[in-house]
Amino acid sequence: MSFLDLDEFLFEVAEAVELVCSPLADGKEYPSGVDLCLIEGAVCNEDNLELARRIRARTRLVVSFGDCAVTGNVPALRNVLGAGNAADVLQCAYVEHAAPGGAVPPPDGIVPALLPRVLPLHAVIPVDHYLPGCPPSASRIKAFLAPLLAGGAPRLEGEQLKFG
Amino acid sequence: MASRIVIDPVTRIEGHAKISVFLDDHGNVSDAAFHVVEFRGFEKFCLGRPYTEMTGITPRICGICPVSHLLASAKAGDAIMAVSIPPAADKLRRLMNLGQIVQSHALSFFHLSAPDLLLGWDAPPADRNVFGLMASHRELARAGIRLRQFGQEVIEVLGGKRIHPAWAVPGGVRAPLGNEGRERLQAWLPEVFATVRATLALYRGTLPAREGESRVFGDFPSLFMGLVAPDGTWEHHGGRLRFTDAGGRIVADQIEPRDYRDVIAECAHPSSYLKSPYYRPLGPEAGMYRVGPLARLNICSRMGVPEADEELRRFRALGRGAVTSSFHYHYARLIEILAALEYIERALRDPDLGSAELRADAGINSRRGVGASEAPRGTLFHDYSVDANGLLTGVNLIVATGQNNLAMNRTVAQIARHFVTGGRITEPMLNRIEHGIRCFDPCLSCSTHAVGHMALHVTLLDADGKVRHEAWRD
């Protein structure tokens, strides 16, 4: 959502790129031959993992976008619960905090299984660039994207390289 | 042959979801279901942490309504300390919540739903997004983007950043409104008022042509719930709970948010893991309720600000008693933007917002604290239990989207049944089904990062629909 904080810079982005896949757009399939993909979020479940791999195979430049993708951040707090944390958090939500007879949603091919540990993006696929921040501010995203759109390489330093 | 069609992923919503449409032997829709596919487990991994950390952690549930979690969390903290916060702090929190209503509603309308409403259901999928809108309706898109920017600016002026500001804390807030920020916002107001007035006029003009659509986009009777002021005026942060019915009659009123478990229970269906909250005294069938903009406009006696009150009168003409079509969440959202701007204009004139008295301090004076606030998409509850040292022993977050779950399922099924016949499914049909979800502007990150803990009623039915077994948990 921080991406939308680019506000009117979005018009310049729109002129420079063809948006092929995004939560903001309706393309359901990630196509081949993509130049750039910004991936936000930690890798938490089987769907995330599969999508990350598919994106890597079909994309020239992959950016780990935001602290959750870069470090795991808040979603990775469940890793602290140790082995079996995935089962523990589901048990807590769907059984302890739920009905008599409550149960964890079963694997049905629709709801993806949680991974044993929440992982940062670079732990599952090679990443070309990192853009930290929770979330990265619009000015940081702009400082990152502007050189890329101009055909150069992004370079963040100092204030622009902080977490949080 | 009976079959299942899966829409994966549902796009132009906040969060990750799929929709299943079930077809019978004749290719007609027998049912549809909405699946939320992310899960984090906040209620488990927060245990043992100090309750004061929750204003920092819980906003990370979501990037679209972090302020809702920030404020509900701070209020739960106020209750644990058993303090009344300084009046200026309450006014400042309200101002931030208004900024969030503006930005989140503008996002829902302009960035996510307007491509359907203005470009059409049947527009090519590649164009049906905010960038397509920027190409075809350049000025409207720019105005919408700037309207959202204004809401984000209110948040940034107060909290120092637009998303996840560390500003509200148990006992109050950390900083007042500075003069420079106040003047900047005041100078911007005429433009955003003009945007919302023009958008309302445009949108109102399209309503007669949408009458047929509105009857199949989730039009059914239900209760409505939200916060109202003591005199019934529209509320977004303080106040108490009110329930009204599909005829617009008040069913329950002025219920303290901390007593939510007395009025809200959940039922589980044996055939599904979807849990559905309902108004407890009426049971799971008659007690289904909706929350969010549509509900808030249905339950309130007035908006409390002149332009939005005028618009509320027009809105009310769409229903008898209550407006029951989920399609009208869009219109309600626009009216709430107008109301929020009027309240922001009023607040910015209040000298109290520059006060230095902003924070009460105290130890642990209550082992349980409940904080409620109206998130853009409906009533949010944070319910914490702590030990003598303030370490969390229980965390329950009841989020708006969870409360709308049953209504969202009913909406997608209604749309699917209407548009899908003879087993022939086209992309525009699927887009209409997805739009049923967009009407509610659900925040799916929130809905499964946090699973509620409420009184629960399980009914086991046999094939004839007779009740075989019932169980209760309080």
Chai-1 contact restraints between the chains, C-beta under 6 A:
chainA,res_idxA,chainB,res_idxB,connection_type,confidence,min_distance_angstrom,max_distance_angstrom,comment,restraint_id
A,M1,B,G63,contact,1.0,0.0,6.0,A-B,restraint_1
A,M1,B,I64,contact,1.0,0.0,6.0,A-B,restraint_2
A,S2,B,I163,contact,1.0,0.0,6.0,A-B,restraint_3
A,D5,B,R162,contact,1.0,0.0,6.0,A-B,restraint_4
A,D7,B,I145,contact,1.0,0.0,6.0,A-B,restraint_5
A,D7,B,Q149,contact,1.0,0.0,6.0,A-B,restraint_6
A,A14,B,F131,contact,1.0,0.0,6.0,A-B,restraint_7
A,A14,B,M134,contact,1.0,0.0,6.0,A-B,restraint_8
A,L19,B,F131,contact,1.0,0.0,6.0,A-B,restraint_9
A,L24,B,N129,contact,1.0,0.0,6.0,A-B,restraint_10
A,L24,B,V130,contact,1.0,0.0,6.0,A-B,restraint_11
A,A25,B,N129,contact,1.0,0.0,6.0,A-B,restraint_12
A,D26,B,T11,contact,1.0,0.0,6.0,A-B,restraint_13
A,D26,B,P125,contact,1.0,0.0,6.0,A-B,restraint_14
A,D26,B,R128,contact,1.0,0.0,6.0,A-B,restraint_15
A,V74,B,R60,contact,1.0,0.0,6.0,A-B,restraint_16
A,P75,B,R40,contact,1.0,0.0,6.0,A-B,restraint_17
A,L77,B,F45,contact,1.0,0.0,6.0,A-B,restraint_18
A,R78,B,G41,contact,1.0,0.0,6.0,A-B,restraint_19
A,R78,B,F45,contact,1.0,0.0,6.0,A-B,restraint_20
A,V89,B,G41,contact,1.0,0.0,6.0,A-B,restraint_21
A,V89,B,K44,contact,1.0,0.0,6.0,A-B,restraint_22
A,C92,B,E43,contact,1.0,0.0,6.0,A-B,restraint_23
A,C92,B,K44,contact,1.0,0.0,6.0,A-B,restraint_24
A,A93,B,V451,contact,1.0,0.0,6.0,A-B,restraint_25
A,H97,B,V451,contact,1.0,0.0,6.0,A-B,restraint_26
A,H97,B,H453,contact,1.0,0.0,6.0,A-B,restraint_27
A,A99,B,A268,contact,1.0,0.0,6.0,A-B,restraint_28
A,A99,B,L456,contact,1.0,0.0,6.0,A-B,restraint_29
A,A99,B,V458,contact,1.0,0.0,6.0,A-B,restraint_30
A,P100,B,A471,contact,1.0,0.0,6.0,A-B,restraint_31
A,P100,B,R473,contact,1.0,0.0,6.0,A-B,restraint_32
A,G101,B,V458,contact,1.0,0.0,6.0,A-B,restraint_33
A,P105,B,Y273,contact,1.0,0.0,6.0,A-B,restraint_34
A,I110,B,K18,contact,1.0,0.0,6.0,A-B,restraint_35
A,I110,B,H35,contact,1.0,0.0,6.0,A-B,restraint_36
A,V111,B,H35,contact,1.0,0.0,6.0,A-B,restraint_37
A,V111,B,V37,contact,1.0,0.0,6.0,A-B,restraint_38
A,P112,B,V37,contact,1.0,0.0,6.0,A-B,restraint_39
A,C134,B,H164,contact,1.0,0.0,6.0,A-B,restraint_40
A,P135,B,G63,contact,1.0,0.0,6.0,A-B,restraint_41
A,P135,B,I163,contact,1.0,0.0,6.0,A-B,restraint_42
